[in-house]
């Protein structure tokens, strides 16, 4: 394996142009941010800014060019004009110095510098920045996306609200300051299994007539609670016991506090890198470029095109050794207890008690509202699903925060994931959608293959809703497909096909829904 010396990294996916030198540690880091006079970031103006200061930036970092043995640049995702400016500079330097060039995925760079700076080993990552909101975990030589925003990134959501109140860019720190004097008011909370959406939340916040501190407080509390919830759900699904927070929004103290509280409650470790590594920075590109170059990953100049929609799960991670994933699931039929992402499930004899305990990271009013809404809705929709021919547990008791139901003996689909099981899952979801019900949390941990007759039993209706919209059905299926991609990547396409076949058998609109799921998958969520 070749050993590289100093690596120059150039980052410029959006508003911050930054360069750094990295060897065994950070040598130098310089940034020249673009700050719009009014409103948000204009891609062309940002690119012009980057071009105008690029020479000065590189000169201030590159004092001894003869010691540089590789050039790394942010290849994507990001704003096309900005990416092109950075790529041109990187190519020119690589050619002039006759050294290797490597294109770095911006999202993965955030993760890698976070791991370097904090020492965490195998985390679930909440990547929260302007254009990106993703929950990421490493598995089988890829960074898998467990969940992500279905519309805009959390940073852009905060900035959009800030612009409506004439706050200067970036608006997040001002919202954080305003929130310190606010109290909670009810705003939309949109979590769809492993994914989440912010547009409705921002629109409601913009239209609110309450005081600005109250709106800022509630916007933060709601948006961050959504992020922490899907992070916890990914931890429960993957069995990982570390959480890493990265991205510019990660600088928010309240978001850090909420994640720390969640991790403490689960007995997990929480990590957040120091400020200089949180936002977009050249160090993360240089460090990740060094990892890639030392593992043999480089690109010819002629193949160094930018990738504005470059997804982290497209990159083969050649620089990490295999990490064994431990599961924390229990199988129904044991007299034991499981702490899931949303509730504590106690199995005793032939009954299951599902109790929604308070989440200490959530503001009490929001916590109480979600527990009551989800418990009530779950009971109602379990009953409705059964009427529609969907196999579900039979309920025997319901309170404000607890449902007692029959024990389904068998295996979770996640523990016995094969084509037959995926086909049966497709059949049961087809019946569910035909009944006008959206599950909202379609993961392989919410389906049980009954040991008695092999049928698929659907559980955990906590995020379910009534809807006949193709979009909602597509999102439902997309959540399951995301789970397959992140937990069984080598068999995901086969399992998806088996699911689709079973789905089509019991639902006449299956073809349109599968087509919509594909559209949802292809939507650009970075910009």
C-alpha positions, 0 to 999 in steps of 0.5 A: 500500500503506497504511503502518501505525505501531505494531501491538499483538500479543497472544499467548495460545494456551496457557500464556504470555500476552504482548503487544508493540508493533512498528513498524520494530522491537520497541518493548516486550514483556511476558509474564504466563505461567500456571504450573500448581502441579502437572501440565500445563496445564489449558485452563480454568485457563490461560484464567482466568489470562489473563483475570485478568491481561489488563488489567494486561498490556495497560496495561503495553504500551499507554502511548500508544494513539493511536499504535496503528494495528492490533491483531493476535491469535493466532487459532490453533492453540491451546487453545480457552478461551485463544484465546477470551480473547485474541480477546475482548480484541483485538476490544474494543481494535479496536472501542474504538480504531476500528482494523483487526483481524488474526488471525494464525496462531501457527505462521506467526508463529514463522516470520516473527519468526525470519526477522526476527530472524536475517535468513534468507531462504528456510529450511526451518523446524523448528518445535518447541514444546509442541503442535507439531512441523512441518517447514515451507517457503515455496512459491507463496504458502503455508507448506507442511508437509513433515512433522509429528508423527503424534501429540503435539508434541515439547514435550508429549512431553518434558513428559509424561515429566517429569510421570511423574518429578514434574518441575515444568512446563515439564519440558524444561529439567530434562530437558536438565540431567539429560541432561548426566550421562547415557549412551545407552541404546536407545529406539524411533526412529520416523520415517515418511518426512517424518513422525515420532511420539513416543508410543512413545519416551515410553512406553519412556522412562517404563518404563525401569529405567535411571538418570534421567540416562541416560534423559533423555540418550537421550530427548533424543538420540533425539527430536532426531535424529528431528527433524533427520533429517526436517528434512534430508530436507525440505532434500534434497527442496526444494533449500533451503540454510537451516534455521531453528529456532523454537518453545520447544523450540528453546531446547535447546542440544543440539537447536541443536547437532545442527542446526548440525552437520547444516547444516555437513555439507550446506554449509547455513546454520543460524539460531536467533533469540534467546531472547525470540523462541523461545517463544510471545511477543507480538512474533511476533504483532505483527510478523506482524500488521504484515506482514499489515496492510501487504499488505492482510490484515485481518478484520472483527470479526464474522469473527474467530472463533478457529481451534483447529486452524488449519494454517499451509498454510491461510494465503495469504501475501500479504506475500512476493515470489516465491522461486525454488526451486532443485533439488539432485536429479540424474537417474539416468544421469549419472556423478555423485554425490548427497548425499541426506538419508540416504545418498550415492549414487554413479552410475558407468556402469551401477551405483549405490552407495548408502552410508550415511555416519555422521551426526555429529549423532547419538550414535555408538551410535544412528548405528551402529544406524540404519545397520546396521538400515536397510541390512539391512532395505532389502536384504531388502525390496527383494528381497521387493518384487521377489517381489511384482511391484514393479519395483525395482533389482537388487542386486549387492553388500551390506555393513554400510553399502552396497548396490550395485545396477543403474542405472535410467535415466530421470527421478525422478518429482519432475522430471516430475510429471504425472497419468500418472506419479502413476497409475503410482506408484499402481499400483506402491504398490498392488502393494507394499502387496498384498505386505505391505510399507510403503515408509516414505519415499514421496516423489516423489524415490524413484520413477523413470520408466524411460526404456526402457518408462515403468514406475515403479521404486521406490527407497530402501527405507531406512525400509521395514517389513513390515506389513499394517495399514491404519493403516501403509498410510494413513501411507505414502500420507499421506507421499506426499500431503504431498509432493505438497501441499508441492512441487506445491500447484497440482496436488496434488488432481489428482495425488492422484486419479490416484495413487488410481486407479492404486492401486485398480487393483492393490490390493483394499483401496485404498478403505479405505487412502485413507479412512484417509489422509484420517482421518490428514490430519484428525487434530488434531495441535496439542493 
